[in-house]
């Protein structure tokens, strides 16, 4: 699942492959921007902001959001893609490299000066250079909803998704239904920051410290299986009142009280 660490790695790949070059191929396969052409423009930077990726080209910014299935892949110019062409939503290439956006849920192009219209609402980003732990704690503790829902709200903290929320709450021994003001949010955020900063440089995300398939999580995706600590069966439920944004979470009823 793409969360802040996944987007951070994607931005880093694009930075290494494209930044400093000039656009030789530009193709956005979405109706609103299908005729836009930034060919010849310099590629200035590629950064992640929470779950959002900002590729700055000339005086414009290409904004994308991966959602559940999106990805940015890098190829040598002219190299055959390893995925169906119908999944491609964006192509940005130089004479040497080509970045291909697959199944991107959101694509926008705005003047770089207007980036805040897209991401200005976001809370502090634990992977950003301006991380503000005190402000993130203030926002979380002021949210009266359950801690699971509050942690997912990108206006409180930018970058954490369902997997991080479930795993961090397990590690802190907190039920996901606990109201956020009743939680030691400073300690929770400290753990979250340390965890996501370690995972940003890993190929495979892990919360257990084990980097093997199926061994990296304590509770996430493990409903009906025994807790790795106490053996109790892991439970699965939904958090959040908005039916269009159901929040699936997992927890151990013994280790989290």
PyMOL commands that set and color helices and strands:
alter all, ss='L'
color gray80, all
select helices_A, chain A and resi 4-18+31-33+85-87+112-114+116-119+133-142+147-152+162-172+180-182+185-199+243-245
alter helices_A, ss='H'
color red, helices_A
select strands_A, chain A and resi 25-28+43-49+52-57+60-65+71-76+88-93+97-102+106-111+124-125+157-158+235-239+247-251
alter strands_A, ss='S'
color yellow, strands_A
deselect
rebuild
show_as cartoon
